[in-house]
Amino acid sequence: MGIIELEGMEFYAYHGCFKEEQIVGNKFTIYVRMEYNAEKAVKSDSIGDALNYQRAYEMIKEQLQIKSHLLEHVGERILDVLYQNFPELEYATVKVSKMNPPMGGQIEKVSLTLSR
């Protein structure tokens, strides 16, 4: 089993339930863990046999540009696109964090984690 983790991805995006969040935007961080059968890539040393994490990053970046009200919606879309494009993917986890959410007090971030 191979595990690829994309850690600390940062994006500026327009997700949230408040109208202002969808206009002003906010910083989001994303963590993704992808488990897959890496046996073929281990032996061939070919990117064609590996789960291409550069492609995964580009797909995640595209999903962050689509406005959503809920972090759950963003996370589910990321999982959907990863599974649609990587048939070798066996299990994935995504954590979506909104930095400095507008909650009326000091809070570093709020996060949602989905796995399947």
C-alpha positions in Angstrom: 0.0 0.0 0.0 1.3 3.4 -0.9 0.2 6.6 0.9 0.5 10.0 -0.7 -0.2 13.0 1.5 -0.6 16.5 0.2 -0.1 18.8 3.2 -0.5 22.5 3.8 -2.1 23.4 0.4 -3.3 27.0 0.7 -6.0 28.7 -1.4 -7.9 31.9 -1.4 -11.5 31.1 -2.1 -15.1 32.2 -1.6 -16.9 29.6 0.6 -19.3 30.3 3.4 -22.9 30.8 4.4 -22.6 34.5 4.8 -23.0 36.7 1.7 -19.8 38.6 2.8 -17.8 35.4 2.7 -18.8 34.7 -0.9 -17.8 38.3 -1.8 -14.6 39.0 0.3 -13.3 35.4 0.5 -11.0 33.8 2.9 -7.9 31.6 3.1 -8.4 27.9 3.2 -6.0 25.1 3.8 -6.4 21.5 2.5 -4.9 18.2 3.6 -5.4 15.1 1.5 -4.3 11.5 2.2 -4.6 9.0 -0.6 -4.0 5.3 -0.2 -3.4 3.2 -3.3 -1.7 0.1 -4.6 1.8 1.3 -5.3 3.3 -2.0 -6.3 3.5 -1.3 -10.0 5.1 2.1 -9.5 7.6 0.8 -7.1 8.8 -1.7 -9.7 8.6 0.4 -12.9 9.8 3.8 -11.6 7.4 5.3 -14.1 5.0 8.2 -13.3 2.5 6.5 -15.6 2.2 3.7 -13.0 2.0 6.1 -10.0 -0.8 8.2 -8.5 0.2 11.5 -10.0 0.0 14.0 -7.1 0.6 17.0 -9.3 -2.6 16.1 -11.2 -4.3 15.6 -7.8 -3.2 19.1 -6.7 -4.6 20.7 -9.9 -7.9 18.9 -9.4 -8.1 20.1 -5.8 -7.2 23.7 -6.9 -10.1 23.6 -9.5 -12.6 22.5 -6.8 -11.6 25.3 -4.5 -12.5 27.9 -7.1 -16.1 26.7 -7.2 -18.1 28.6 -4.6 -19.9 26.6 -1.9 -21.8 27.4 1.3 -20.5 24.4 3.3 -17.1 22.9 3.9 -18.8 19.5 3.6 -19.7 20.3 0.0 -16.1 21.3 -0.9 -14.7 18.2 0.8 -17.1 15.9 -1.0 -16.4 17.4 -4.4 -12.6 16.9 -3.8 -13.2 13.2 -2.9 -15.5 12.8 -6.0 -12.9 14.2 -8.4 -10.1 12.2 -7.0 -12.0 8.9 -7.2 -13.2 9.7 -10.7 -9.7 10.3 -12.0 -7.6 7.8 -10.0 -9.1 4.3 -10.4 -6.2 2.9 -8.3 -7.3 5.0 -5.3 -8.5 2.7 -2.5 -9.1 5.1 0.4 -8.9 8.9 0.8 -9.2 11.5 3.4 -9.6 15.2 2.9 -9.5 17.9 5.5 -10.8 21.4 4.6 -9.9 24.3 7.0 -11.2 27.8 6.9 -8.8 30.2 8.4 -10.1 33.0 10.8 -13.8 32.1 10.3 -16.2 35.0 11.1 -17.6 33.6 14.4 -17.5 36.8 16.5 -14.4 35.9 18.4 -10.8 34.8 18.0 -10.5 31.4 16.4 -7.6 30.2 14.2 -9.6 27.9 12.0 -12.5 25.6 11.6 -12.0 22.2 9.9 -14.0 19.4 8.3 -12.6 16.0 7.6 -14.3 13.4 5.2 -13.0 10.0 4.4 -14.1 7.1 2.1 
